Amino acid sequence: MSNVFAVENLRKNYGAREAVRGLSLSATLGEFIGVIGANGSGKTTFLKCLCGQLRPTDGTVKVCNIDMLREPVKAKQQIGYAVEAELLPKSLTGNQILDFAAGTKVRPSWKDELAELCELLQMQWRLDDPISSYSQGMRAKIGILMALIGEPKLIVLDESLATLDPVAAYRLKKHLSDGVKSSRWTVLLSTHAIESVEHVASRVLMLQDGRLAADWSSQELVDLRQETGKTLEEILVSRIVGE
């Protein structure tokens, strides 16, 4: 099975500081991947390099075998990235933003799927309202809807569940899991709320100091929890503080 994404020797520097240090990994269609780590571990930088929002200092990024640096538009069409709530233009309505997002996707005919997705996140009544009138959680939902439109092969969510209400978070995780199980897409979900991924992820990546510190399959996580008697959260903390 071909890779949905592959990064090789990925490095990203901010001046003298190395945020990502020689990261190499790949994923195939139908994986639900949790990305965990402390603040400053490189999670967001890695995801933004993968999605083409940041240019790597070194290394290669491919999405569906398309080189992000050589063919960025074509590569980005395969990705659904949840735009951060604070970056949404406040003067536009939800519908205007989603219309713009749909035009960047491989499948521009999105109207039929939008109603279902909006009901999923309980946003069907607010799409004609300006973003300035939305709560932080509602803005996060628009960012997530931007990622889901067009059923991209790779869906990337960076702390996108943090401000969702319990019903929307549950429905979203189920929707994402259903798509993974049917091999419609691969999901990358970065989160500090480890319980959000511990029991839905088929794989969990742990970043530390810009490096890949662990790459666990779901079975390896089960074995690790049984062996240590710890939750994934406790395992992460012990790795970070060296206990």
C-alpha positions as MATLAB code, in Angstrom:
seq = 'MSNVFAVENLRKNYGAREAVRGLSLSATLGEFIGVIGANGSGKTTFLKCLCGQLRPTDGTVKVCNIDMLREPVKAKQQIGYAVEAELLPKSLTGNQILDFAAGTKVRPSWKDELAELCELLQMQWRLDDPISSYSQGMRAKIGILMALIGEPKLIVLDESLATLDPVAAYRLKKHLSDGVKSSRWTVLLSTHAIESVEHVASRVLMLQDGRLAADWSSQELVDLRQETGKTLEEILVSRIVGE';
ca = [
       0.000    0.000    0.000;
       1.400    3.412   -0.957;
       2.101    6.046    1.682;
      -0.380    8.793    2.449;
       2.572   10.792    3.697;
       6.290   10.304    4.129;
       8.878   12.607    5.674;
      12.577   11.862    5.440;
      15.258   13.513    7.592;
      12.917   16.451    8.255;
      14.606   19.372    9.946;
      13.297   22.816   10.823;
      15.367   25.542   12.453;
      14.242   28.865   13.891;
      17.540   30.714   13.831;
      19.913   28.696   15.995;
      17.125   26.641   17.572;
      16.308   23.236   16.091;
      12.562   22.635   16.428;
      12.514   19.388   14.413;
      15.660   17.255   14.247;
      15.952   14.639   11.516;
      12.408   13.270   11.667;
      11.691   10.301    9.388;
       8.337    8.506    9.332;
       5.471    7.550    7.048;
       1.843    6.416    7.183;
      -0.497    4.473    4.936;
      -4.198    4.970    4.270;
      -6.472    3.988    7.138;
      -4.380    4.968   10.148;
      -5.517    7.068   13.113;
      -2.316    8.571   14.493;
      -2.110   10.458   17.757;
       0.785   12.899   18.153;
       1.758   13.660   21.735;
       4.559   15.473   23.520;
       5.293   18.402   25.811;
       5.116   22.049   24.761;
       8.067   22.775   22.489;
       8.542   19.123   21.508;
       8.091   19.946   17.802;
       4.534   18.704   17.225;
       3.106   21.834   15.586;
       6.269   22.524   13.584;
       6.215   18.957   12.255;
       2.539   19.217   11.267;
       3.009   22.594    9.579;
       5.981   21.329    7.589;
       3.946   18.293    6.582;
       1.062   20.493    5.406;
       3.283   22.960    3.544;
       2.675   25.887    5.890;
       6.337   25.955    6.861;
       9.298   25.287    4.592;
      11.667   22.706    6.093;
      15.288   23.639    6.647;
      16.201   20.227    5.261;
      14.613   16.918    4.305;
      11.708   15.842    2.115;
       7.934   15.837    2.563;
       5.645   13.810    0.310;
       1.864   13.560    0.471;
       0.294   10.801   -1.626;
       3.704   10.490   -3.327;
       3.620   14.192   -4.317;
       6.652   16.236   -3.305;
       5.473   19.161   -1.178;
       8.358   21.427   -2.222;
       8.141   20.686   -5.952;
       4.345   20.563   -6.347;
       2.899   22.335   -3.292;
      -0.562   23.071   -4.716;
      -1.104   19.498   -5.857;
       0.188   18.094   -2.560;
      -1.965   20.413   -0.438;
      -5.081   19.315   -2.322;
      -4.686   15.927   -0.669;
      -4.668   17.442    2.832;
      -7.401   18.635    5.131;
      -5.833   20.939    7.719;
      -7.901   22.449   10.512;
      -7.020   26.142   10.485;
      -6.433   27.618   13.932;
      -9.479   29.432   15.279;
      -7.603   32.697   15.830;
      -6.531   32.836   12.168;
     -10.049   32.820   10.706;
     -11.028   36.204    9.187;
     -13.599   37.640   11.561;
     -15.445   39.706    8.954;
     -16.408   36.655    6.849;
     -19.277   34.273    7.518;
     -18.862   30.572    8.107;
     -20.289   29.854    4.654;
     -17.862   32.227    2.944;
     -14.871   30.590    4.618;
     -16.063   27.074    3.785;
     -16.747   28.097    0.188;
     -13.179   29.348   -0.108;
     -11.787   26.166    1.478;
     -13.791   23.958   -0.885;
     -12.271   25.670   -3.894;
      -8.819   24.469   -2.873;
      -9.773   20.794   -2.701;
      -9.673   18.026   -5.288;
     -13.428   17.549   -4.944;
     -14.977   21.015   -5.247;
     -18.578   19.664   -5.201;
     -18.969   19.916   -1.445;
     -22.506   21.214   -0.930;
     -24.034   17.760   -0.540;
     -21.665   16.720    2.223;
     -21.670   20.059    4.049;
     -25.135   19.651    5.603;
     -24.181   16.326    7.142;
     -20.877   17.646    8.452;
     -22.487   20.774    9.921;
     -25.099   18.675   11.692;
     -22.306   16.469   13.000;
     -20.687   19.492   14.676;
     -23.981   21.291   15.430;
     -23.161   24.266   13.224;
     -26.011   24.155   10.705;
     -27.748   27.245   12.112;
     -24.765   29.573   12.301;
     -23.099   29.447    8.894;
     -24.545   32.780    7.734;
     -23.256   34.582   10.819;
     -19.883   36.379   10.842;
     -16.964   34.661   12.540;
     -16.712   37.625   14.911;
     -19.953   36.444   16.564;
     -18.650   32.894   17.163;
     -17.320   31.514   20.418;
     -13.825   29.988   20.450;
     -15.322   26.498   20.209;
     -17.490   27.451   17.238;
     -14.483   28.916   15.431;
     -12.640   25.655   16.054;
     -15.562   23.806   14.446;
     -15.264   25.932   11.298;
     -11.563   25.105   11.128;
     -12.389   21.416   11.436;
     -15.078   21.658    8.752;
     -12.473   23.221    6.450;
     -10.338   20.126    7.010;
     -13.155   17.650    6.343;
     -14.572   19.139    3.142;
     -13.814   17.059    0.082;
     -12.707   13.978    2.014;
      -8.956   14.527    1.681;
      -6.648   11.551    2.070;
      -4.842   13.149    5.020;
      -6.678   14.998    7.806;
      -4.482   16.997   10.189;
      -5.846   18.351   13.468;
      -3.536   20.287   15.802;
      -5.185   20.603   19.225;
      -8.480   21.050   17.374;
     -10.565   19.152   19.939;
      -9.455   21.248   22.905;
     -12.372   23.726   22.857;
     -15.110   21.469   21.456;
     -18.153   20.626   23.542;
     -18.441   16.954   24.607;
     -21.102   16.052   22.018;
     -19.171   17.550   19.098;
     -15.883   15.982   20.260;
     -17.498   12.543   20.543;
     -19.201   12.795   17.167;
     -16.048   14.046   15.473;
     -13.891   11.237   16.844;
     -16.470    8.669   15.737;
     -16.693   10.219   12.269;
     -12.921   10.227   11.927;
     -12.660    6.656   13.212;
     -15.336    5.433   10.796;
     -13.438    6.990    7.879;
     -10.201    5.393    9.050;
     -11.803    1.949    9.393;
     -13.134    2.172    5.834;
      -9.710    3.406    4.605;
     -11.138    6.687    3.308;
      -8.429    8.747    4.972;
      -5.606    8.872    7.499;
      -5.880   11.128   10.550;
      -3.078   12.931   12.391;
      -4.343   14.331   15.694;
      -1.979   16.309   17.903;
      -3.254   16.792   21.432;
      -2.336   17.383   25.062;
      -5.582   15.655   26.074;
      -4.072   12.185   25.809;
      -7.327   10.468   26.669;
      -8.618   11.861   23.357;
      -6.343    9.520   21.423;
      -5.439    6.699   23.781;
      -8.381    4.485   22.872;
      -9.137    5.587   19.300;
      -5.655    5.791   17.786;
      -4.215    2.865   15.860;
      -0.785    4.412   16.395;
       0.717    7.034   18.700;
       3.812    9.120   18.004;
       5.645   10.773   20.868;
       7.914   13.709   20.036;
      10.574   14.949   22.424;
      13.066   17.742   21.737;
      12.175   17.678   18.034;
      12.865   13.975   17.664;
      10.663   10.918   17.377;
      10.954    9.422   20.866;
       8.391    6.637   20.361;
       6.162    5.171   17.654;
       3.673    2.796   19.249;
       1.054    0.638   17.544;
      -2.244    0.181   19.397;
      -1.160   -3.328   20.462;
       2.186   -2.053   21.690;
       0.317    0.507   23.792;
      -1.856   -2.241   25.297;
       1.247   -4.295   26.094;
       3.049   -1.253   27.514;
       0.138   -0.339   29.782;
      -0.089   -3.910   31.042;
       3.659   -4.143   31.561;
       4.013   -0.843   33.416;
       0.584   -0.559   35.010;
       0.479    3.048   33.784;
      -1.826    5.020   31.520;
      -0.431    6.622   28.368;
      -0.523    9.972   30.152;
       1.589    8.577   33.011;
       4.003    6.983   30.507;
       4.409   10.312   28.687;
       5.059   12.233   31.905;
       7.592    9.673   33.096;
       9.438    9.863   29.758;
       9.537   13.671   29.857;
      10.701   14.087   33.462;
      12.844   10.950   33.457;
      11.093    9.134   36.295;
];
